[in-house]
Amino acid sequence: MTEPGPVVWLLTDNKPGHRSQLEGLARRLEHHAGACCHWITATAVHTPLWRAVLGRARQPAYPTPGLIIAAGSGTHRLLLGVRRLAPTVVLMKPGFPISLVDAVITPRHDRPRPRRNLLQTTGTLNAMEPQPSLTRCKRALVLIGGPSRHFEWNEDQVATQLQHLIESHPQWQWTISDSRRTPTTATARLKQLCNPTVTLVTHDQTEPGWLARELTRTRFVWVTPDSSTMVSEAITAGVPTALFTLNSRPGSRVASGISDMQDEGLAMSWQAGLATMNQSDPSRPQLWEADRAARWLLSRGLLPAGAGTPGKRPTTPGGQHKSNVNPHQSGDEAQ
C-alpha cells in the first residue's frame, strides 16, 4: 500500500514526557509536509551494541523511512543502529557524539555548544498547541509537581501559596491536579481545599488529552516550577502562566532555564502572577517550539517532499490514534 506522504519513524521509550515531545513534532511535520508517522517502541527491537556502533541494526517491519526521530536514552541504540536508512534526529542532548546523527533538537538550558546541525529550544518540545483565544470565564488551573533534582520541594510553602491564591480570588473556579511525584501528604492537603469553587483532579483520574482540553477553558495557570515539561506545556497553550515560589538547587540547568523564561516574560513570578490575574486583557505567551523545530528540519531538507494530506494524526504501534499525553502521568521530568 502506497504511503500518502514521506514516512517518519518515531522511536520511543514510552515515557510519556518523551512521547509528548515526539508527538508535538510529529503533528507539525504532518501539517507542514504531510508526513506519515509510525511509532516504534525501541525496547521491543533488540539492538546489540555492535549493531548500534556499526549502524547495522535489523530493520523493523515498517515502511522504509524518510526521517527517523528518537527521544529518550532508551532509544539511542536503535537510532544509531538504523542511521544508514535515513536522516536521523535526536531530541535532547545525547550521550553519544552529535556527529553520528544529522540533527539534534535540545532545550537551551542544556547549554549545548552551537553547531550547524543543532537547534536550541526554549523549554521542551510538547504536544500542546496555542489556543486561538482566551476564555473570559474566571477559571484557573493549578499544576502541582513534587520533589525533583532541580528545586527544593517545600510542601508547606506550596500549600501556603495555594491557600492564599484561593482566598484572594473567591470569584474564580479552581481546578487542581497533582502528579506522580506529588507526595501523598501533599495530595491529602490538596483534598482538604476542595469546596464548591475548588476541584481536585488527581493524576490517576486523568486520561490522555485531559490537560489539553482543560487548558482550552482556563484563563490562568499556576505551576510549580520543578518540571520544565509542565511549564513549557502551559506556556505553549498560550495561557498566562505564573510559577509558585520554590528555591532552586545550586547548579541546576533546568532551574536556570525556568528563570530565563521568566526573564523573557514567558512565565510570571509569584508576585507578577498575583498582579496579573484580574487584568481584563492579560498578555499571552507566544511560544510554539514544536512548530519551529518542524520548520527547521524541513528548511534543512531532512524530510523528502510528499504528496500526503497535511493534518493526518500519528498512530501508535497498534494503529490507534493517541492524543496529548498528560505530563502528570510521566514522572513530569523530561530532563
N, C-alpha and C positions, 0 to 999 in steps of 0.2 A: 504493500500500500504506500503510495507516494505521500511524503510528509508535506503539509501545507506551507512550511516555511523552513528556515535554517534550524537545524537541530542543536539544542543546547543540553548538555548533561549537567545536572546539579548534584554534586557529590555531597552527601550529608552524613553527619554522625548522629542525627536525630535528636540532638539537644535543641530544645525549642528556640533558644536565643539565636543559635546558628541558622536554624531553619528560617527564622523570621528575616534574617539578613539575605539569605538566598531568595526567599520569596519576593521580597521587595525589589531586588534587582531583576529577577525573572519577569515580573509583571511589566517592568518598564522596557525590557528587551522585547517582550511580546507586543507591547504597544508601539514601539518605535520601529521594530524590524519584523514583526510577525513571527517571532521565534516560536518554535515548538519545543517546550521544555520537558525533560524527563528526569524524575527524581531517582537517584541511585543510592541505596544505603551502603556506605563504604565498608562497614563491618561485615556485610553479607558477601563481600567479594574478597576472598583470601589473596593477599598480595605479599609474598615473601620479600624480605629486604632486598635481595639481589635483583629481583624484578623491578623494584622501585628505582634502584640505583641505575640500572641499565635502560629504564624506560620500556620494559618488555612485559608488562602485565597482560594477562589474558583479557581480551576484550569482552566486557559484559554484553549480554544479549539484548542490546538496544540499537536503534538506528545509528549509523556512523555519525559522530558529532561534527558540528562546525565550530563549536566552542565548548570548553569544559570549565566549570566554575566549582570551587570547593570552599567549604567553611568548616573550621574545626580541625585540630591537630589529628584527630582520628581519621581524617580523610586524606592526609598528606601522602601516605604510601601509595594509595590508589591513584591520586592525582599525578604523582611523579611517574608511576608505572604506565600511565596511558598518555603521557605527554607527547608521544610521537604521533598520536592520532589527530590532534587538532590543537589550536592555540589554547593555552591554559591560563586560568585566573585564580588567584587565591585571595580570599577575604581575610583580613587581619594579618599582621606581620608574622611570617612563618619562621620556624626554627631552622630551615634549610636555606642555602644561598638563593637569593632572589633571582639570580641569573638563570636558574633552572626553569622558571616559568615566564610566560610572556607578559603578565601584568599582575600587579599587587594593588589591592584597594584596602586601605587600613586607616583607622582613626589617627588623626594627627597627634593625639595625646600619647601615642606610642613612640613619638619622636623619631620617625624613620629618617634616614639620610635621603635627601632629594635624589630621585632617579627619573629618567625619562619614562620608564615603564611603571611608575608608582603614582597612585592618586591618593592624596591625603584627604580624609573626610572630617567634617565636624560631627563628632559623636559617631555612633554606629549606624550602619545601614539597617533599615527595618521595613516592615510591610505596611506601615501606615501611609496614608495619602492626605494631603492638605484638604481640609473641609472648605467648600466654596463660600460658606458664610458662618457666622457665629450666632448661635441661638440667643434669643432675647430673654429666655427663661433663666431665672437665677438658680442654676444648678451647678454644683461644684463636685468635682471628683477628687478623691484623696487616694494616692497610691503609696502604700507603706511597704518598705523593704525589711531589712534586718541586718544582723552582723555581716561585715564584709572586710575585705583586705584594704579597703580604700578610705573608710570612715569609721570613727569610733561610735559604735551603736550605743545610744543612751535612751533607754525606754522611757524614763521619767521625763526627759527633755522633750521627746516627741509627743508624749501624752499631754504634757502641759501646753505645748504649742497648739495641738489639735483642739483641746478643750477651749482655748482662747479663741480660736477661729470660729468654732461653732457658736459660742456665746456672743461673740461680737457681730455675728451675721445671722440672727434668728429668722430672718425672712428668706434665707436660702435653703434649698433642698441639698442634702449632703449624701453622697454615695462613697463609702469607704471600702477599699479592697486591700487585703493583706497579701503576702506572698509565701512561697515555700520556705523562705529564710526567716520569716517573722516568728519570733519566739512565741510559744503557746501562751505565756504570761501576757505578752503584748496583745495577742488576739483576744484574750479574755477581757482585757481592759477596753478594747475597741467595742466589744459586745455591750459593755455597760453604758456606752454612749448612745446606744440606739433609742430613738424616740420617733414621734411622727414625722420629724424632719431629717432624721439621720438613719440611713440604712447601711448595714454591713453585708457585703458580698465576699465571702471568703474564697481563697484561690481554688479550693476544691468544689466550689459551687459554680464556677465559671466554665465556659465552653469556648472552643475556637471561635474567634470573631467577636467575643463579648466586649473586649476593650475598644475595638474599632467602633462598634455600634454605640457604646457608652459615650465615646468622645464626640460623636455627632450631635448629642443632645446635652453637651456640657459647655458651660460658659467660662469656667475657670478650673485649672488643675493645680493641685498641690502634691508634690512628690518628695519623698525622702531622697537625698542625693546619692545614696550608696550604690546605685546601679545606673551606669551610663545608658543602658538599654531603655529603662523606664523613662528617663529624662528625654532621651532622643525621640522616643515614640510620641510622647506628649507634645513636644515642640513640633515635630513633623506634621502632626494633625492640624496645626495652625491654631491651637487653643492657647490663650495666655497661660503661662506656666510659671509657678513660683516654687521655691525649694524650702523645705524645712531646714533649720539650722542644726548641723552636726559638725563636730570637729573632724577635720581631715587627718589622715595618718601621714606622718612625715614621709616625703619622697614618693607619694602615690601619684603616678602619671594620670590615672583616671580622675582623681580628685582635681588635679591641675586642669584637665580638660573641662571638667564641670565649671571650674572657676572661669575659664576662658569663655564659656557660653554665657555666663553672667556678665562678664565684661563687654561682650558683644551685643548684649541686650536680647539674647535669645531666651534666656531664663532669668527670672527675677529672684532676688534675695527675699528673705522673710519680710523685712520691713517694706521693701518695694511692693511685694505682693499685697500686703495689708493696705497700702495706699492706693492700689490699682483696682481691687476687686469691685468696688462700687462705681467705677468710672462708666459713663454711658457708652463710650466708644473706645475701649482699650486697644492699644496696638497689638497686632497679632504677629507671632514669629513667622519668619519666612525661611523655611529650610526643607529641602527635599533631596537628600543626598543620594537616594537610590536612583532617582531620575538623572541626576548629574553624573553618577557613575555609569549608567547605561549609555548616556550620550558620549561620555569619554571613551568607552570601549568601542562604540561604533565609529567615532572620529579617528580611532587608531586602526580601523579596518580589521578588527579581530573577529568580527562576525560577518560571514558572507551574506549578501543580499538574498532575500527570499520572496516568494510570492504569497506568503501567508496573510491571513486576515488579522490585522492588529487587534489586540484585546483578548485573544484566546488565553484562558487561565491555565497555569501549570497544573500538572497532575501528580499525585503521589505514586509510588511504585505500584500500588494496587489499582491505579487508574481512577481514583476518586479525587475530586477537587478538594483542596484543603485551603481554607481561608486563614485569616490572620491568627497566628498563634498568640495566645495570651502569655506575655512575658512573665506574669506572676506564676506560671507553671514551670518556669525554666531554671529556677535557681537564680534567675534575674541577672546574672553577670555573664555577658558575652566576652568580657575582657578578663 
